[in-house]
Amino acid sequence: MAYSLGRRANSKMVAQMLDQAFGRLKGQTPLLHSDQGVLYRTEAYRTKLAEKGIVQSMSRKG
């Protein structure tokens, strides 16, 4: 598990969370689930996941 806190959600906060999570993987390639927020749909976010071989999963629209 990894998390990052901030007053407002932003790309830097999400990148910090991913870097923290990547440090805990120890060779594993998990499925990462998130909501459909704009920060989780950016190319930079998707590229970071792809570089580590992580499959991205998102919730359906409600």
N, C-alpha and C positions, 0 to 999 in steps of 0.2 A: 504494500500500500504506500502511496505517496500523495502528498498534498502541498499546496502553497496557498497562503492567505494574503489578502490585500484589501484595500478599501474599495477598489473597483477591479473587475475582471479585465485583464489585458493580456496581450501576447507574451510579454515578459514573464508574467505570473505562470502562464501555461507552460512556457519553455522551462522554467525552474522546476515545475512539478514533473515534467517528463525527464529531465536530467536526473532528478532524485530517483525516479522510478527505474530508469535505465541502470543506475548504480546498484540496484537490488536484483536485477534479473538473473545473474549468474548463469548465463547461457540459455535461459528459458525464453520462449517466444509466446507470450500470453496473448489473449484476446483482450483488447482495451475497449470498454464500453463507455459512451458519453451521451449527453443529450445532443440536440442538433444546433447548439449555439454556434454563432459565427466563428468563435475562436477555435472550434474543433473542426471547422471545414476549410481552414486556410491551407494553402499549398505548403507553407513552411511546416505546419503541424503534420500534415499527411506525409511529407518527405521525411521528417524525423522518425515517424513510425515505420515507414518503409525501409529506411536504412538499418533498422534493428530487426526487420522481419516481423513486425507486430501487425496483426490483423485488427482493423478498426471496425467497431460496431456502434451503431447509433439507434436511439429510440425512434419509433414511428411517430409521425405527427398525430397529435391527440384529437 
